[in-house]
Amino acid sequence: MRCVIARFPFELTRSGVLDSMKGVRPEEVSGDSVTIGRRAYPVKQVGEVITRQDRRDFSAAEVVRAMTRLGFTCHSAPRPAAAAPAVSPLQHASAMLGSPVAV
């Protein structure tokens, strides 16, 4: 499949991506990721390996688009969990003792 990443044309195949990523240890995923084989790789790491370009030269969206067209599963960045409501020390102690919350 022909795709353009960072203004450069690439001829990518599913088997070519699998071969390129073989033996590459995945970095910690903090943003968008792509599942290749049984491992989840950061999108920027995959783009760097398959294009041999610096990560700053392309966007994650370009790589996600190419990997999706090749049939790989892409995941968006996990959303941060909502912050728990603040609990006063008195409410916390009441909850630990199992008594009703004092107001």
N, C-alpha and C positions, 0 to 999 in steps of 0.2 A: 504494500500500500504506500502510495506517495503522500507525504505530509510535509508541511513547512513548520519548522521550529526555529525561532530566532532569525527569521528571514532566510534560512538555508533549507533547501529541499533535501528530504531524506526518503529513502526507499526502505520502509520497515516491514518486517514480517513477524508474525507471532513466534515462530520458531527462532528467529534471529534474536528477539528480545529475550526469550527463555535462555538461549545460549549465552548471551551477553551477561545476564544476571546470575548465571550459574557460578557458585563459589563466592558471591559477593554477600557479605554480612550486612543485614539491614541495620540502619541507624535507628535511633529512637524516633518514633513518629510523633510529631507535634502539630502537624498541619494535615493537608490532604495526603492520602496514601493510595497505593495501588497494590492489589494482591497478585503476586506472581508465584505460581506454584502454591506452596502452603505458607508463604511468608508475606507479610505486609511491609512494603518499602515506602519511605517518603517519596513523593512524586519528584521532587527536585533531585534526589539521589538517582532515581531511574533515568531521568532526563540527562543527567551528567554522564552516566555510564553509556547510554545508547548513542548520544550525540557527540561525546568527547568534547563538550563545551563547558565553560564555566557556568555555574548555577545562576549567576547574575545576568547572563545573556538571554535567558528565556523565562517565560512565566509558567507557573504551575498549571494554569488553564490550558496552555498549548500541549503540555504533556498529557494531561487528563483527557483531552479531546482525542489525541492520537492513541492512547492506551485503550480508551473506550471503543474506538473504531476497530481496534485489533481484537476486541473481545475480552479484555481484562476487566476485572471488577475494581472500580475506583470508589473510594470513600472520602467524604468531605471531613473537614476538621471537626473533632468533637466539640460540642458547645459546652462552655463552662457551666457547672451546676449552679443553680440558684442559691444564693447565700441563705443560710438558716437564720430565722429571726433571732435577734439578740435576746439572751436570757439573762436576767439579773442573777447574782449569786444567791439571793434569797429564793428565787424561783427554782434554781438548780438544786439547792439543798432540799427544798420541799419535795421536788420530784424524786430525789434519791431516797427520801424517807417514806415516800408513798402517801404523804398527807396532802390535803387539798392546798392549792396554790394560794398564798396570801397576796392580797392586793395592796 
